[in-house]
């Protein structure tokens, strides 16, 4: 199932999106869909990182390297 979303963009962003899509040989809709997907994934990842980071600090792990050593 698909859902249609209509958005208004400021002229500057609309022009930039148009130029970018053309330079990539893609349509604007595909660029926006991919961008939203990336944004949502990064938001979920950052939320998980914050949640797990707080737990890791309670265990004395303060750097990414500490965490990597623990899970390796």
C-alpha positions as CSV (number, residue, x, y, z in Angstrom):
1,X,0.0,0.0,0.0
2,X,1.2,3.5,-0.8
3,X,0.5,6.8,0.8
4,X,0.7,10.1,-1.0
5,X,2.2,13.1,0.8
6,X,2.1,16.6,-0.5
7,X,4.6,19.1,0.9
8,X,5.5,22.7,0.3
9,X,9.2,23.6,0.1
10,X,10.9,27.0,0.3
11,X,12.0,28.0,-3.2
12,X,15.7,27.6,-2.4
13,X,15.3,24.0,-1.2
14,X,13.0,23.1,-4.1
15,X,15.6,24.4,-6.6
16,X,18.4,22.5,-4.8
17,X,16.3,19.3,-4.7
18,X,15.5,19.7,-8.4
19,X,19.2,20.2,-9.3
20,X,20.3,17.3,-7.1
21,X,17.8,14.9,-8.5
22,X,18.7,15.8,-12.1
23,X,22.4,15.5,-11.4
24,X,21.8,12.0,-10.0
25,X,19.5,11.0,-12.9
26,X,16.6,10.4,-10.4
27,X,13.3,11.9,-9.7
28,X,12.6,14.1,-6.8
29,X,10.2,11.7,-5.2
30,X,12.8,9.0,-5.0
31,X,15.3,11.4,-3.5
32,X,12.8,12.5,-0.9
33,X,11.8,8.9,0.0
34,X,15.4,7.9,0.4
35,X,16.2,11.0,2.5
36,X,13.2,10.4,4.8
37,X,14.2,6.7,5.2
38,X,17.8,7.7,6.1
39,X,16.6,10.4,8.6
40,X,14.2,7.9,10.3
41,X,17.0,5.3,10.6
42,X,19.5,7.7,12.0
43,X,16.9,9.0,14.5
44,X,16.2,5.5,15.7
45,X,19.9,4.7,15.9
46,X,20.6,7.9,17.9
47,X,17.8,7.1,20.3
48,X,19.2,3.6,20.9
49,X,22.7,4.9,21.3
50,X,21.6,7.4,24.0
51,X,19.6,4.7,25.8
52,X,22.4,2.2,25.7
53,X,25.0,4.8,26.4
54,X,23.4,5.7,29.7
55,X,23.4,2.0,30.7
56,X,27.0,1.6,29.6
57,X,28.2,4.6,31.7
58,X,26.5,3.1,34.8
59,X,28.8,0.0,34.2
60,X,31.9,2.2,33.9
61,X,32.1,2.2,30.1
62,X,32.7,5.7,28.9
63,X,34.0,5.5,25.4
64,X,32.9,3.6,22.2
65,X,36.1,1.6,22.5
66,X,35.1,0.4,26.0
67,X,31.8,-0.8,24.6
68,X,33.5,-2.4,21.6
69,X,35.8,-4.4,24.0
70,X,32.8,-5.5,26.0
71,X,30.8,-6.8,23.0
72,X,33.8,-8.3,21.1
